[in-house]
Amino acid sequence: MKNVALKPESYRTAKAQAILYAPAHCIELLRTGNTEKGDALKTARIAGIMAAKRTDELIPLCHSLPIYRADIDYQLGSDHVVIVAEVETIATTGVEMEALTAASLAGLTIYDMLKPHCNPDELCLDQCKLIQKKGGKSHFRKVLNTPLSAAVIVLSDTVAAGKKPDTAGQNVLEILQEANFKDIHYQVIADDPVQLKALIEQYITEFLLILTVGGTGLGQKDLTVETIEPMLQRPIVGLMEAARAFGQRRTPYAALSRGVAGYIGQSLVMTLPGSRQGAKESLVAILPAIVHLFDVQKNVPHAGGYQ
């Protein structure tokens, strides 16, 4: 089963259809609801909704999802019925399989209720396919349309002294590279507020995105927030709220992160935790928002030459 633990939840929908071909007199039975077993369309609607809710039990390796809405609709033709299933959720993965399962099970239910009224070769369930999906990576993109440069500043006395390798900052670099950030400037410094402030003042003339890694906790030397917060000219509180909420569902320690985010000039500056997992989870949680922000503001001129 695919690991979706680090994917952010989002609103997702899917629509699928199947077509059942049947003799004209069987289609009329569907219109009137008078098959031998009762109203086939109403029964199939319930079957389709139930199938959507139990897809993970029917198809191996499908994730169990909270189904917030599932419905079945029909379009009756002269010799066929089009079955349309729609499913909605807020989850880490999509509901395509739930919609497809709902459409196919509704079709099979109608097939079963019509088979006493015709020969088997007169019924055919066909063209079960996905016709629409929204949400997830196809809707909330995590890759920039146009490459941009960025800067990553890692704050750690032990890493700066060469006593341990930097895993958190390297993880952040990999995520940014996958998101189409190019020519990323990477620097490790000690927990030094004076040096950090000087670097931020320099980098806001060169980079549209500046990420710090480390110094957001409650240790005596964790002064990243105290250094950067007074510099923010337009805070974006929601970014760190989203990062902490994402992390809180994975570890209760996320509530101790004091990270801040916002604009200094035309540069977006964000502070990430110093732990590898904390930095990764925080950045993954807000990456779609960052990408959207830069994609929609790509024409804003910047002192560093980016447009």
Secondary structure, 3 states (H helix, E strand, C coil): CCCCCCCCCEEEEEEEEEEEECCHHHHHHHHHCCECCECHHHHHHHHHHHHHHCHHHHCCCCCCCCCCEEEEEEEECCCEEEEEEEEEEEECCCCHHHHHHHHHHHHHHHHHHHHHHCCHHHCEEEEEEEEEEECHHHCCCCCCCCCECEEEEEECHHHHCCCCCCCHHHHHHHHHHHCCECCCEEEEECCCHHHHHHHHHHHCCCCCEEEEECCCCCCCCCCHHHHHHHHCCEECHHHHHHHHHHHHCCCHHHHHCCCCEEEECCEEEEEECCCHHHHHHHHHHHHHHHHHHHHHCCCCCCCCCCC
